């Protein structure tokens, strides 16, 4: 089966995070594909030691369950003063966004080194296997307190290098330009367009 035949069935986003799905829809708006959500309550165990490994695990698992093309990502915050934590455990650092931010700021309280980066790994799979893998990165610093009303996750406490703004203070367009997921999608779209233009078999 080629990629066009799969796309006729739609593209599943392997996530239960509504904020993330909204971003994915915007990034993929230029492509003539119906965006589908994975089954509510579906949880794929993330056993990888890197963002790329976890993205691949989720993408392959959901693609095989749905028999559709599936796009997954794994992203997280890596803080220098915490030895790279929370890293792949970013979403499991605490039960809610508020608690995750509170824990991060508490652990960072006495740290002079506030440097950190966000990384996002994207993986597109068909039931036959992996098609595209890319990773984007955004450097920045952890603020002393939350700023801004937008975004989700750690966005209010991550100030993007060279902007003076946290992700939560940015518009969607600005975040797309500077953000790790935006950078990953730029790499992804180039490869995705190549697949589409060549009508590759999967």
HUGIJO-V24677 format. One record per helix or strand. SS is the DSSP state (h for helix, s for strand). FROM is the first residue (numbers start at 1). LEN is the number of residues. If there is no record, write none. Layout:
[[SS:FROM:LEN] [SS:FROM:LEN]]
//
This chain:
[[s:2:1] [h:3:5] [s:11:3] [h:18:10] [s:35:3] [h:51:16] [s:69:11] [h:80:3] [s:86:1] [h:87:6] [h:97:12] [s:115:12] [s:129:14] [h:155:3] [s:158:3] [s:166:1] [h:167:3] [h:172:7] [h:180:19] [s:201:1]]
//
